[in-house]
Amino acid sequence: MATYVGWLASAAAAVMFTAPIAHADDSALDAKVKDSLIYIQIEWDGWVNVPAKYMDNNQSTWSQEMKTFFTCSGAVVDPAGFIVTAGHCVDPANPSIKAGVYRTLFTSGMFGQPSDADVSKMVDTAVNEEWPIEGKNMGTPIQRNVQVIQPEGVNDRQITQWTTVQVTDFQPMNNGDNALLKVSGLKPLKALPVASVSPPVGASVTAIGFPGSVSDTIADPNRLPQPSFKTGTVSGTQVDAQGVQVTEISAPMSAGMSGGPTIDERGQIVGLNDESPGEGETQPFNFITDAAQLHAFLAKNNVQVVSLSAPAHGRSGVLWYIVGGAVLVLAAAGTLIFMILRRRRHQSVVVGRQTDVSSRMAQPQGAGIGGSPGMAQPGSDGSAPLGATPIEGGHNFCPSCGAPHRPEDHFCPECGKPTT
């Protein structure tokens, strides 16, 4: 979230404290938030009833057990072990979850070896015709197993292996899209505070989660992913087709980040990563759940939300330090230029500047969801939930620049150098 900016270290040495303070405060807030982040994996087990017209014997047939795995993001909101995530991540009725089961069916060999394009068409057919999916026993819903783990590198990490959690409650996507999980048998976890009102337009926010599109290219699939921090601002509040209020933000998000927290500058949750406007939108344009509705949802379930501690300086608390420092730097730079111009009468001077650019890369796990890799099935209004994302293999990084690439790529799509 914080970007390090190098300063010219000649006459400006007296004000060099300004940038490091901002960086330290931002890093401290990031680390504090990371301690409460949760990586979520959902296993869905179902048996699909294939209609008679698609079977050689002209009889409807139940498939073998079809397993599919998805990933989402979440955050601890109560030290007692309560975790929030998106409702569509754990909703058995979510069309995207069903599409994932259908995709497993059509790639299982029961229908031969169809091409990727044919599989997508077959999935669309099954979704449109609503092929029944049931649990192990006739008439039961698809089976769901939700497990969580904390990313590596957090302070006092307790959830060090995949741990099954209880789905305490959830709201469908058309009714708030919040979910509450409960992990038991642990010491108190570090929780994030939850705002009771939506942030104002123009407020700075950061969407956090584990984007599945990056996870596909992890070089070592045995390593846990690290969260991705995406900054932006609040663009406004909107009401969707079902009358549910959501908050529009400019921070970029992608599948797999669903359910992760979007925080304000003080580190409190102002909504959960929820949905994107669908295909065709090229600008950062996404939605998070409404803070007031999330707060009420937690209160209904007797969650003891932690209070916001003393305001962290974060990204705005050091503003005056930076402004004051900038003024002093400009004054110092003016003095330096004046001195250089005077000295040019006697000797030539070469002034150089070295720029140090560092970037944060997330390494989440996951792939596509629904009808096409990396996306969820669109809703009726064209929007798409960011989505739990199916886990697939093939994780690779460019040996030159570290950018992710597909296993079949011979040249890095980022730097153009050979991948082997």
C-alpha positions in Angstrom: 0.0 0.0 0.0 2.8 2.4 0.8 5.2 3.4 -1.9 8.7 4.3 -1.1 9.9 7.5 -2.8 13.6 8.3 -2.9 14.6 11.8 -2.1 17.7 13.8 -3.3 20.1 13.6 -0.3 22.3 16.7 -0.6 21.1 19.9 0.9 17.8 18.2 1.9 19.3 15.9 4.5 17.6 17.9 7.4 14.1 16.8 6.3 14.8 13.2 5.3 12.7 12.0 8.2 9.4 12.8 6.5 9.1 9.9 3.9 10.5 7.2 6.2 7.8 8.0 8.9 5.0 7.7 6.3 6.4 4.4 5.1 6.8 3.0 8.6 3.3 3.9 9.6 1.8 2.4 6.5 3.8 -0.7 6.9 2.7 -1.0 10.5 -1.0 -0.7 9.5 -0.5 -3.3 6.7 1.1 -5.7 9.1 -1.7 -5.2 11.7 -4.3 -5.9 9.1 -2.5 -8.9 7.7 -2.6 -10.5 11.2 -6.4 -10.7 10.8 -6.6 -11.9 7.2 -7.9 -15.4 6.4 -7.4 -17.5 3.3 -10.5 -19.7 2.7 -10.9 -22.9 0.7 -14.4 -24.4 0.0 -14.9 -28.0 -1.1 -18.1 -28.8 -2.8 -19.2 -32.5 -3.3 -22.2 -33.2 -5.5 -23.8 -35.8 -7.7 -25.3 -34.6 -11.0 -28.4 -35.9 -12.6 -27.8 -36.0 -16.4 -31.0 -35.7 -18.4 -32.0 -38.7 -20.5 -31.6 -36.9 -23.9 -27.9 -36.7 -23.3 -27.4 -40.4 -22.5 -27.0 -43.2 -25.0 -29.5 -45.4 -23.2 -32.0 -42.5 -23.2 -32.3 -42.7 -19.4 -31.5 -40.0 -16.9 -28.4 -41.0 -14.9 -26.7 -39.9 -11.7 -23.0 -39.2 -12.0 -20.3 -40.3 -9.7 -19.3 -37.9 -6.9 -18.0 -34.7 -8.4 -15.6 -32.6 -6.2 -14.6 -29.1 -6.9 -12.6 -26.6 -4.8 -12.9 -22.9 -4.6 -11.0 -20.1 -2.8 -12.1 -16.9 -1.1 -10.8 -14.3 1.3 -11.9 -13.3 4.8 -11.1 -11.5 8.0 -11.4 -12.0 11.7 -13.9 -9.7 13.3 -14.2 -11.2 16.8 -11.3 -12.6 18.8 -13.5 -15.5 19.8 -13.0 -16.9 16.3 -15.6 -15.3 14.1 -14.6 -14.7 10.5 -16.5 -12.7 7.8 -16.5 -13.4 4.1 -18.8 -13.0 1.1 -22.2 -14.8 1.2 -21.8 -16.1 -2.4 -18.7 -18.0 -1.4 -20.6 -20.4 0.8 -24.1 -20.3 -0.8 -25.0 -23.7 -2.3 -27.5 -22.0 -4.6 -24.9 -19.8 -6.2 -25.0 -20.5 -9.9 -21.3 -20.1 -10.1 -20.7 -23.0 -7.6 -23.0 -25.2 -9.7 -21.1 -24.2 -12.8 -17.9 -25.4 -11.1 -19.5 -28.8 -10.4 -20.7 -29.1 -14.0 -17.2 -28.2 -15.3 -15.8 -31.0 -13.1 -18.4 -33.4 -14.6 -17.6 -32.5 -18.2 -13.9 -32.9 -17.7 -14.2 -36.2 -15.8 -14.2 -38.4 -18.9 -17.9 -39.3 -18.6 -18.5 -37.3 -21.8 -15.2 -38.2 -23.6 -12.5 -35.6 -24.0 -14.3 -32.4 -25.1 -12.3 -29.3 -26.0 -12.2 -26.3 -23.6 -14.6 -24.5 -25.9 -17.0 -27.4 -25.9 -16.8 -27.8 -22.1 -17.8 -24.1 -21.7 -20.8 -24.7 -24.0 -21.8 -27.8 -22.1 -21.5 -25.9 -18.8 -23.8 -23.2 -20.1 -26.3 -25.8 -21.2 -26.3 -27.5 -17.8 -26.7 -24.1 -16.0 -29.5 -23.0 -18.3 -31.4 -26.3 -18.0 -30.7 -26.5 -14.3 -29.4 -30.1 -14.1 -30.1 -31.3 -10.5 -27.1 -31.5 -8.2 -27.6 -33.2 -4.8 -25.6 -34.5 -1.9 -24.8 -38.1 -1.1 -28.3 -38.8 0.1 -31.3 -38.4 -2.3 -32.9 -35.0 -1.9 -30.0 -33.4 0.2 -28.2 -30.3 -0.9 -24.7 -30.3 -2.3 -22.2 -31.0 0.4 -20.0 -28.1 1.6 -16.7 -28.2 3.6 -15.2 -24.8 4.5 -11.6 -24.7 5.7 -9.4 -21.7 6.6 -5.7 -20.9 7.2 -3.7 -17.8 8.0 -1.1 -16.6 5.6 2.6 -17.0 6.6 4.4 -14.2 8.2 1.7 -13.0 10.6 2.4 -12.3 14.3 1.3 -15.0 16.7 0.0 -17.2 13.8 -2.4 -19.8 15.2 -4.2 -21.3 12.2 -1.1 -22.9 10.7 -2.9 -25.7 8.8 -6.2 -26.1 7.0 -8.9 -26.1 9.7 -12.6 -26.8 9.2 -14.9 -24.1 10.3 -18.7 -23.8 10.8 -20.8 -21.6 8.6 -22.8 -19.8 11.2 -24.9 -17.7 8.9 -24.9 -16.1 5.4 -26.9 -13.8 3.2 -27.4 -14.5 -0.5 -25.9 -12.1 -3.0 -29.3 -10.4 -3.5 -29.7 -9.8 0.2 -26.5 -8.4 1.5 -23.9 -11.0 0.5 -22.3 -11.4 3.9 -21.3 -14.6 5.6 -20.1 -15.5 9.1 -17.7 -18.4 9.9 -16.6 -19.7 13.3 -13.3 -21.4 14.1 -13.1 -23.0 17.5 -10.5 -24.3 19.9 -8.0 -21.4 19.5 -6.6 -18.6 21.7 -8.1 -15.2 21.0 -7.4 -14.1 17.4 -6.5 -10.6 16.3 -9.6 -9.0 15.0 -10.3 -5.9 12.8 -12.9 -3.3 13.8 -16.0 -2.9 11.6 -17.4 0.5 10.7 -21.1 1.1 11.4 -21.5 3.6 8.4 -20.3 3.7 4.9 -17.2 5.8 4.1 -17.7 9.2 2.4 -17.2 9.8 -1.3 -13.5 10.4 -1.9 -12.3 8.6 1.1 -9.2 6.4 0.6 -9.7 2.7 0.9 -7.7 -0.5 0.4 -9.3 -3.7 -0.9 -7.4 -6.8 0.4 -7.6 -10.4 -0.5 -6.1 -13.4 -2.4 -6.7 -13.0 -6.1 -7.0 -16.3 -7.8 -5.7 -15.2 -11.2 -2.2 -14.9 -9.7 -2.4 -18.1 -7.8 -2.5 -20.2 -11.0 1.1 -19.1 -11.7 2.7 -19.8 -8.3 6.0 -21.6 -8.9 5.7 -23.7 -5.8 2.0 -24.7 -5.3 2.9 -26.0 -1.8 3.6 -22.4 -0.6 0.7 -20.4 0.9 -0.3 -17.3 -1.0 0.3 -13.8 0.4 -2.5 -11.2 0.4 -2.7 -8.4 -2.2 -3.4 -4.8 -1.2 -5.2 -2.7 -3.8 -5.8 1.0 -3.1 -8.5 3.3 -4.4 -11.1 5.7 -3.3 -14.9 5.6 -2.7 -16.8 6.7 -5.8 -20.3 6.6 -4.3 -23.1 4.4 -2.9 -25.4 2.5 -5.2 -28.6 0.4 -4.9 -28.7 -2.8 -6.9 -31.6 -4.3 -8.7 -32.7 -6.1 -5.6 -32.7 -2.9 -3.5 -29.5 -3.7 -1.6 -27.1 -0.8 -1.0 -23.5 -1.3 -2.0 -20.5 1.0 -2.0 -18.7 1.7 -5.3 -14.9 1.9 -5.1 -12.1 2.4 -7.6 -9.7 -0.1 -6.1 -9.1 -3.0 -8.6 -10.2 -6.5 -7.5 -10.5 -9.9 -9.1 -11.9 -13.4 -8.5 -10.6 -14.9 -5.3 -10.7 -11.6 -3.4 -14.4 -12.1 -2.6 -15.1 -11.7 1.1 -11.8 -10.0 1.8 -12.0 -6.7 3.8 -11.9 -3.3 2.3 -10.5 -1.0 5.0 -10.2 2.8 5.5 -7.1 4.7 6.6 -7.7 3.8 10.2 -7.7 0.0 9.5 -11.4 -0.6 10.1 -13.5 -2.7 7.7 -15.9 -0.5 5.6 -17.2 -3.4 3.5 -16.4 -6.8 2.0 -15.1 -7.3 -1.5 -18.2 -8.2 -3.4 -18.7 -7.8 -7.2 -17.5 -6.3 -10.4 -19.6 -4.8 -13.2 -18.9 -7.8 -15.5 -17.1 -8.1 -18.8 -16.4 -5.1 -21.0 -15.4 -2.7 -18.2 -11.8 -1.8 -18.4 -11.5 0.8 -15.6 -11.3 -0.1 -11.9 -15.0 -0.2 -11.0 -16.0 -2.5 -8.2 -18.4 -2.9 -5.3 -18.1 -3.8 -1.7 -20.9 -4.7 0.7 -22.6 -1.9 2.8 -20.8 -1.2 6.1 -24.0 -0.6 8.0 -25.6 -3.8 6.8 -22.5 -5.8 7.6 -22.4 -4.3 11.1 -26.1 -5.2 11.6 -25.6 -8.7 10.3 -22.8 -9.2 12.9 -24.9 -7.8 15.7 -27.7 -10.1 14.8 -25.4 -13.0 15.3 -24.1 -11.7 18.6 -20.6 -11.0 17.3 -18.6 -8.9 19.7 -17.0 -6.4 17.2 -13.8 -4.9 18.5 -13.6 -1.2 19.0 -11.4 1.1 17.0 -8.2 1.9 18.9 -6.5 5.2 19.0 -6.5 6.6 15.4 -3.5 5.3 13.5 -1.5 7.9 11.7 -1.6 5.7 8.6 -1.8 7.4 5.2 -3.2 10.7 6.4 -1.7 11.1 9.8 1.7 12.0 8.3 0.3 14.4 5.8 1.5 17.5 7.6 4.9 15.9 8.0 5.1 15.3 4.3 3.8 18.7 3.3 6.2 20.5 5.7 9.0 18.3 4.5 8.2 19.0 0.9 8.3 22.7 1.5 11.7 22.4 3.1 13.0 20.1 0.3 11.9 22.7 -2.3 13.7 25.4 -0.4 16.8 23.3 0.0 16.6 22.3 -3.7 16.4 26.0 -4.6 19.5 26.7 -2.6 21.3 23.7 -4.2 20.5 24.9 -7.7 21.7 28.4 -6.8 25.0 27.0 -5.5 25.4 24.8 -8.7 24.8 27.8 -11.0 27.4 29.8 -9.1 29.9 27.0 -9.2 29.4 26.4 -13.0 31.6 29.5 -13.5 34.5 27.5 -12.2 33.7 23.9 -13.0 31.2 21.6 -14.7 28.9 19.6 -12.5 27.1 16.3 -13.3 24.1 15.6 -11.1 22.5 12.2 -11.2 19.4 10.6 -9.7 18.8 7.0 -8.8 15.2 5.8 -8.5 14.4 2.9 -6.3 11.0 1.3 -7.2 9.6 -1.6 -5.2 6.3 -3.4 -5.7 4.2 -5.7 -3.6 3.2 -8.9 -5.4 0.4 -11.2 -4.1 0.7 -14.9 -4.5 -2.8 -16.2 -4.0 -4.2 -19.6 -5.1 -7.1 -20.1 -7.4 -8.4 -20.0 -11.0 -11.6 -19.3 -12.8 -15.1 -19.8 -11.9 -18.3 -20.4 -13.9 -18.5 -20.4 -17.7 -15.0 -19.0 -18.3 -11.7 -19.2 -16.5 -11.2 -16.4 -14.0 -14.7 -15.1 -14.0 -17.9 -15.9 -12.2 -21.3 -16.5 -13.9 -22.8 -13.0 -14.6 -25.9 -11.9 -12.7 -29.1 -10.8 -14.3 -27.8 -7.2 -14.4 -24.5 -8.1 -16.0 -22.5 -7.8 -12.8 -20.4 -10.7 -11.6 -19.4 -11.8 -8.0 -15.7 -11.7 -7.7 -16.1 -15.3 -6.8 -14.7 -18.2 -5.1 -12.3 -19.6 -7.6 -11.6 -23.3 -8.5 -8.1 -24.5 -7.8 -6.1 -25.8 -10.8 -2.5 -26.7 -11.4 0.2 -25.2 -13.4 2.0 -22.5 -11.3 4.9 -20.7 -12.9 7.0 -17.5 -12.4 9.3 -15.8 -14.9 12.9 -16.4 -13.8 13.9 -12.9 -15.0 11.3 -10.6 -13.6 9.2 -12.8 -11.4 5.9 -12.1 -13.2 3.3 -14.9 -13.4 2.9 -16.8 -16.7 1.0 -19.9 -17.9 3.0 -23.2 -18.1 2.7 -23.3 -21.9 4.2 -19.8 -22.3 7.7 -19.9 -23.7 8.2 -16.1 -23.3 7.2 -14.0 -20.3 4.2 -11.8 -21.1 5.6 -9.1 -18.9 9.3 -8.7 -19.9 9.4 -10.8 -23.0 12.4 -13.0 -21.9 12.4 -16.8 -22.1 10.6 -18.6 -19.3 13.0 -21.5 -19.3 
